[in-house]
């Protein structure tokens, strides 16, 4: 018997979209490298990554009381973009 997939909403009119994982969790991970360097990684981003960066900075700046927030952007363009 095949498993049925949950109904998905079409993200029309949104500048960006973060696709959930198979277990319906948001793909945000904490990455610790070189001993103490901590970084949060957002995966499975579709659309305008610069708009997502601005949204994340607007949300985190008041919480962290730090502007600008250090950002490392690493992405692979999809074929046809």
Backbone as CSV, one residue per row, in Angstrom:
resi,resn,N_x,N_y,N_z,CA_x,CA_y,CA_z,C_x,C_y,C_z
1,UNK,0.847,-1.175,0.000,0.000,0.000,0.000,0.895,1.241,0.000
2,UNK,0.660,2.140,-0.918,1.476,3.336,-1.046,1.079,4.367,0.007
3,UNK,2.088,5.031,0.550,1.829,6.079,1.543,1.340,7.329,0.831
4,UNK,0.356,7.957,1.410,-0.149,9.190,0.799,0.644,10.383,1.332
5,UNK,0.907,11.338,0.465,1.628,12.537,0.844,0.649,13.590,1.331
6,UNK,1.057,14.419,2.294,0.161,15.475,2.757,-0.051,16.512,1.658
7,UNK,-1.183,17.177,1.723,-1.481,18.213,0.743,-0.496,19.363,0.923
8,UNK,0.060,19.838,-0.170,1.013,20.939,-0.101,0.363,22.198,-0.626
9,UNK,0.839,23.322,-0.142,0.339,24.608,-0.584,1.295,25.151,-1.624
10,UNK,0.765,25.717,-2.664,1.588,26.259,-3.731,2.089,27.643,-3.334
11,UNK,3.408,27.835,-3.218,3.944,29.125,-2.757,3.995,30.180,-3.866
12,UNK,2.862,30.456,-4.466,2.798,31.487,-5.494,2.886,32.854,-4.808
13,UNK,3.486,33.819,-5.457,3.602,35.191,-4.979,4.532,35.343,-3.781
14,UNK,5.321,34.359,-3.464,6.290,34.478,-2.379,7.681,34.636,-2.987
15,UNK,8.508,35.535,-2.437,9.836,35.725,-3.028,10.768,34.542,-2.787
16,UNK,10.526,33.795,-1.706,11.363,32.636,-1.422,10.550,31.597,-0.675
17,UNK,11.107,30.395,-0.607,10.393,29.278,-0.014,11.420,28.310,0.547
18,UNK,11.222,27.844,1.774,12.078,26.831,2.384,11.250,25.559,2.475
19,UNK,11.664,24.562,1.700,10.914,23.310,1.621,11.185,22.453,2.846
20,UNK,10.139,21.880,3.418,10.280,21.027,4.606,10.941,19.702,4.244
21,UNK,11.495,19.048,5.254,12.104,17.727,5.087,11.012,16.662,5.053
22,UNK,11.425,15.412,4.876,10.464,14.312,4.827,9.656,14.188,6.118
23,UNK,10.256,14.531,7.240,9.557,14.424,8.521,8.832,15.724,8.870
24,UNK,8.641,16.615,7.876,7.893,17.865,8.013,8.551,18.848,8.974
25,UNK,9.865,18.763,9.108,10.592,19.722,9.928,11.279,20.741,9.012
26,UNK,11.596,21.887,9.560,12.242,22.940,8.788,13.741,22.632,8.726
27,UNK,14.368,22.705,7.548,15.770,22.319,7.403,16.751,23.407,7.855
28,UNK,16.771,23.669,9.160,17.715,24.607,9.757,18.566,23.806,10.731
29,UNK,19.883,23.858,10.520,20.795,23.027,11.292,21.892,23.879,11.908
30,UNK,22.399,23.451,13.055,23.539,24.106,13.691,24.792,23.344,13.275
31,UNK,25.760,24.082,12.760,27.011,23.508,12.299,28.138,24.092,13.132
32,UNK,28.914,23.237,13.790,30.041,23.679,14.608,31.318,23.201,13.921
33,UNK,32.166,24.168,13.530,33.409,23.821,12.864,34.576,24.499,13.573
34,UNK,35.729,23.949,13.406,36.978,24.498,13.966,36.862,24.748,15.470
35,UNK,36.191,23.870,16.169,36.127,23.989,17.621,35.018,24.871,18.137
36,UNK,35.102,26.185,17.919,34.139,27.108,18.523,33.254,27.832,17.530
37,UNK,33.559,27.778,16.252,32.799,28.540,15.264,31.445,27.879,15.051
38,UNK,30.375,28.594,15.427,29.018,28.060,15.294,28.285,28.801,14.189
39,UNK,27.548,28.042,13.388,26.842,28.624,12.261,25.517,27.883,12.096
40,UNK,24.449,28.637,11.844,23.168,28.024,11.516,23.050,27.941,10.004
41,UNK,22.656,26.778,9.521,22.581,26.517,8.095,21.116,26.319,7.714
42,UNK,20.672,27.059,6.696,19.316,26.893,6.158,19.460,26.213,4.811
43,UNK,18.845,25.060,4.675,18.934,24.303,3.430,17.580,24.299,2.718
44,UNK,17.605,23.842,1.478,16.411,23.662,0.654,15.670,24.972,0.400
45,UNK,16.412,26.029,0.122,15.831,27.340,-0.161,15.563,27.435,-1.656
46,UNK,14.379,27.875,-2.004,14.019,28.092,-3.396,13.597,29.540,-3.560
47,UNK,13.939,30.139,-4.674,13.537,31.509,-4.950,14.643,32.503,-4.671
48,UNK,14.263,33.682,-4.258,15.182,34.803,-4.069,15.911,34.670,-2.735
49,UNK,17.175,34.232,-2.781,17.929,34.038,-1.539,18.285,35.364,-0.886
50,UNK,18.379,36.426,-1.683,18.697,37.743,-1.115,17.518,38.284,-0.313
51,UNK,16.292,38.010,-0.735,15.107,38.415,0.034,15.038,37.626,1.345
52,UNK,15.398,36.336,1.292,15.435,35.531,2.518,16.492,36.067,3.474
53,UNK,17.648,36.429,2.949,18.709,37.004,3.783,18.233,38.271,4.483
54,UNK,17.543,39.138,3.759,17.022,40.371,4.359,15.973,40.060,5.422
55,UNK,15.079,39.098,5.160,14.060,38.713,6.141,14.701,38.160,7.416
56,UNK,15.725,37.326,7.267,16.401,36.739,8.431,17.118,37.831,9.219
57,UNK,17.796,38.746,8.523,18.471,39.843,9.214,17.481,40.748,9.935
58,UNK,16.354,41.064,9.296,15.343,41.910,9.941,14.778,41.249,11.192
59,UNK,14.657,39.922,11.175,14.116,39.205,12.328,15.152,39.069,13.446
60,UNK,16.407,38.749,13.078,17.419,38.458,14.097,18.111,39.690,14.678
61,UNK,18.196,40.774,13.924,18.920,41.961,14.414,18.415,42.460,15.758
62,UNK,17.096,42.637,15.964,16.646,43.087,17.291,16.893,42.046,18.391
63,UNK,16.815,40.762,18.044,17.015,39.719,19.053,18.463,39.623,19.492
64,UNK,19.375,39.762,18.541,20.799,39.641,18.850,21.447,40.967,19.214
65,UNK,20.704,42.056,18.997,21.217,43.409,19.222,22.537,43.606,18.489
66,UNK,22.575,43.108,17.262,23.784,43.202,16.453,23.387,43.481,15.002
67,UNK,24.015,44.500,14.416,23.784,44.804,13.007,25.106,45.194,12.393
68,UNK,25.526,44.727,11.294,24.914,43.656,10.514,25.252,42.286,11.093
69,UNK,24.471,41.309,10.736,24.694,39.940,11.170,25.681,39.302,10.187
70,UNK,26.739,38.671,10.695,27.682,38.021,9.783,27.007,36.894,9.013
71,UNK,27.197,36.891,7.705,26.525,35.919,6.849,27.541,35.302,5.902
72,UNK,27.457,33.994,5.748,28.226,33.274,4.745,27.215,32.639,3.814
73,UNK,27.252,33.028,2.561,26.261,32.554,1.595,26.938,31.612,0.625
74,UNK,26.464,30.383,0.576,27.001,29.390,-0.332,25.819,28.717,-1.012
75,UNK,25.736,28.874,-2.312,24.604,28.275,-3.015,25.059,27.724,-4.339
76,UNK,24.281,26.772,-4.840,24.540,26.189,-6.140,23.362,26.523,-7.042
77,UNK,23.597,27.287,-8.116,22.493,27.599,-9.010,21.953,26.348,-9.692
78,UNK,20.650,26.277,-9.807,20.009,25.150,-10.453,20.063,25.326,-11.963
79,UNK,20.089,24.248,-12.723,20.086,24.379,-14.175,18.855,25.147,-14.662
80,UNK,19.070,26.044,-15.600,17.972,26.815,-16.145,17.745,28.135,-15.432
81,UNK,18.565,28.462,-14.436,18.379,29.724,-13.725,19.372,30.752,-14.200
